[in-house]
Amino acid sequence: MKPIRNRIKGHRRIRAGDLVPHELNPRLHGEAQRAALTALYAEIGFARSLLAYELPDGRLKLIDGHLRKDLTPDMEVDVEVLDVGDAEARALLLSLDPLAQLADYDQTTLDRLRALTHTDSDAVANLWASIGRANAEVEEALANAAKQRQKAIPEQFLILVECDDEQTQTELLQRFQDEGLKCKALVS
């Protein structure tokens, strides 16, 4: 394996509203997410840097942190600055959240963590309650889709006849078709 490059160029404190939002950011931030982040800000504070890369004019363009930027545009925030270009930033936009979503949960540890951690915020409590639910729903949907596929494909009973040459194959194919059998020629 070739060495992994460290693409973190540094960290900067900058007014959130001065960050350039990425025009291809596909993430949507609904009211539940906004309420949960607002509640976490109230309970804990700002605890995670935003992710950006530097444009040729020196401004920073966001890769991750659009909601945090929008909720607190006048706040000075910590930004992790990457040494990437536009194409790599687009790849990260497509990869960061889905990569995190691939992680599974140890249910026993998750339950223990939930039992030990308390919040006065309904929004945060709902966020914590939803952990793992999406994975279970996706797995259930995949299982249902597999069952539907099995139902949709009718059973078939086939015979493969090996022929010595093309002429024999053609003769047998014609004979079987003349007898009313559904058949086709295959070449491997």
C-alpha positions as CSV (number, residue, x, y, z in Angstrom):
1,M,0.0,0.0,0.0
2,K,1.4,3.4,-0.9
3,P,1.8,6.0,1.9
4,I,-1.3,7.9,2.8
5,R,-1.0,11.7,2.1
6,N,-1.9,14.1,4.9
7,R,-4.1,16.6,3.1
8,I,-4.7,18.8,6.2
9,K,-3.1,22.1,5.5
10,G,-3.9,23.8,8.8
11,H,-6.7,25.3,10.9
12,R,-8.1,28.8,10.8
13,R,-10.6,30.8,12.8
14,I,-12.9,32.7,10.5
15,R,-16.4,34.3,10.7
16,A,-18.8,31.5,9.6
17,G,-20.7,33.8,7.2
18,D,-17.5,34.5,5.3
19,L,-17.1,30.9,4.2
20,V,-18.2,30.1,0.7
21,P,-20.9,27.4,0.6
22,H,-20.2,24.7,-2.0
23,E,-22.7,25.0,-4.9
24,L,-22.8,21.2,-5.3
25,N,-23.5,20.4,-1.7
26,P,-26.4,17.8,-2.0
27,R,-27.2,17.7,1.7
28,L,-30.5,19.1,3.0
29,H,-30.9,20.1,6.6
30,G,-34.4,19.7,7.9
31,E,-36.0,21.2,10.9
32,A,-35.2,18.2,13.2
33,Q,-31.5,18.5,12.4
34,R,-31.5,22.3,12.9
35,A,-33.3,21.9,16.3
36,A,-30.9,19.2,17.4
37,L,-27.8,21.2,16.5
38,T,-29.2,24.3,18.1
39,A,-29.9,22.3,21.3
40,L,-26.4,20.8,21.3
41,Y,-24.9,24.3,20.9
42,A,-26.9,25.4,23.9
43,E,-26.0,22.4,26.1
44,I,-22.4,21.8,25.0
45,G,-21.3,24.6,22.7
46,F,-19.3,24.6,19.4
47,A,-17.4,21.3,19.4
48,R,-16.5,20.4,15.8
49,S,-14.5,22.3,13.2
50,L,-15.9,22.9,9.7
51,L,-14.0,21.5,6.6
52,A,-13.0,23.6,3.7
53,Y,-10.4,24.2,1.0
54,E,-8.8,27.4,-0.2
55,L,-9.9,29.1,-3.4
56,P,-7.3,30.9,-5.6
57,D,-8.5,34.2,-4.1
58,G,-7.8,33.1,-0.6
59,R,-11.4,32.5,0.5
60,L,-12.4,29.2,2.0
61,K,-15.0,27.0,0.3
62,L,-17.0,24.5,2.5
63,I,-16.9,20.8,2.1
64,D,-18.6,20.0,5.4
65,G,-20.3,22.3,7.9
66,H,-22.9,24.1,5.8
67,L,-25.6,23.9,8.5
68,R,-23.1,25.1,11.2
69,K,-22.2,28.0,9.0
70,D,-25.9,28.9,8.4
71,L,-26.9,28.6,12.1
72,T,-24.2,30.9,13.3
73,P,-23.0,33.2,10.5
74,D,-21.6,35.8,12.8
75,M,-19.7,33.4,15.0
76,E,-15.9,32.9,14.6
77,V,-15.5,29.1,13.9
78,D,-12.6,26.8,13.6
79,V,-12.1,25.5,10.1
80,E,-9.9,22.6,9.1
81,V,-8.3,23.6,5.8
82,L,-7.5,20.9,3.3
83,D,-4.9,21.0,0.5
84,V,-7.3,19.7,-2.2
85,G,-8.7,21.0,-5.5
86,D,-12.2,21.2,-6.8
87,A,-12.4,17.6,-8.1
88,E,-11.1,16.2,-4.8
89,A,-13.5,18.4,-2.8
90,R,-16.4,17.1,-4.9
91,A,-15.3,13.5,-4.2
92,L,-15.3,14.3,-0.5
93,L,-18.8,15.9,-0.7
94,L,-20.0,12.5,-2.1
95,S,-18.0,10.4,0.4
96,L,-17.9,11.9,3.9
97,D,-21.4,11.4,5.1
98,P,-22.0,8.0,3.3
99,L,-18.8,6.7,4.7
100,A,-19.8,7.6,8.2
101,Q,-23.2,6.0,7.6
102,L,-21.5,2.7,6.7
103,A,-20.5,2.3,10.3
104,D,-22.6,-0.1,12.4
105,Y,-23.4,0.0,16.1
106,D,-22.6,-2.3,18.9
107,Q,-26.1,-2.4,20.3
108,T,-25.1,-3.2,23.9
109,T,-22.6,-0.3,24.0
110,L,-25.0,2.0,22.3
111,D,-27.8,1.2,24.8
112,R,-25.3,1.7,27.7
113,L,-24.2,5.1,26.2
114,R,-27.8,6.2,25.9
115,A,-28.5,5.1,29.5
116,L,-25.6,7.1,30.9
117,T,-26.1,10.2,28.8
118,H,-28.9,12.7,29.6
119,T,-30.3,15.7,27.8
120,D,-33.1,18.2,28.6
121,S,-33.7,18.7,24.8
122,D,-36.4,16.7,23.1
123,A,-34.6,17.4,19.8
124,V,-31.4,15.8,21.0
125,A,-33.2,12.9,22.7
126,N,-34.9,12.2,19.4
127,L,-31.6,12.3,17.6
128,W,-30.1,9.8,20.0
129,A,-33.1,7.6,19.8
130,S,-32.8,7.5,16.0
131,I,-29.2,6.1,16.1
132,G,-29.2,2.8,14.4
133,R,-32.8,3.0,13.3
134,A,-31.9,4.0,9.8
135,N,-29.5,1.0,9.4
136,A,-32.3,-1.3,10.6
137,E,-34.7,0.3,8.2
138,V,-32.3,0.0,5.3
139,E,-31.5,-3.7,6.1
140,E,-35.2,-4.4,6.3
141,A,-35.9,-2.7,2.9
142,L,-33.0,-4.7,1.3
143,A,-34.4,-7.9,2.7
144,N,-37.9,-7.1,1.4
145,A,-36.5,-6.2,-2.0
146,A,-34.6,-9.5,-2.2
147,K,-37.9,-11.4,-1.4
148,Q,-39.7,-9.5,-4.1
149,R,-37.0,-10.3,-6.6
150,Q,-37.3,-14.0,-5.8
151,K,-41.0,-13.8,-6.3
152,A,-40.7,-11.8,-9.5
153,I,-38.4,-14.4,-11.2
154,P,-40.4,-17.4,-12.2
155,E,-38.9,-20.9,-11.7
156,Q,-37.4,-22.3,-14.9
157,F,-36.2,-25.8,-15.6
158,L,-33.4,-25.8,-18.2
159,I,-31.3,-28.4,-19.9
160,L,-27.9,-27.6,-21.4
161,V,-26.9,-29.9,-24.2
162,E,-23.2,-29.9,-25.2
163,C,-22.6,-30.3,-28.9
164,D,-19.5,-31.5,-30.7
165,D,-19.7,-28.7,-33.3
166,E,-21.8,-25.9,-34.7
167,Q,-23.5,-28.1,-37.3
168,T,-24.7,-30.5,-34.6
169,Q,-25.9,-27.6,-32.5
170,T,-27.9,-26.2,-35.5
171,E,-29.4,-29.6,-36.3
172,L,-30.5,-30.2,-32.7
173,L,-31.8,-26.6,-32.3
174,Q,-34.0,-27.0,-35.5
175,R,-35.2,-30.5,-34.3
176,F,-36.2,-29.2,-30.9
177,Q,-37.9,-26.1,-32.3
178,D,-39.8,-28.4,-34.8
179,E,-41.0,-30.4,-31.7
180,G,-42.4,-27.2,-30.2
181,L,-39.7,-26.7,-27.5
182,K,-38.6,-23.2,-26.6
183,C,-34.9,-23.2,-27.0
184,K,-31.9,-21.1,-28.1
185,A,-28.4,-21.6,-29.2
186,L,-25.5,-20.6,-26.8
187,V,-21.8,-20.3,-27.6
188,S,-19.1,-20.2,-24.9
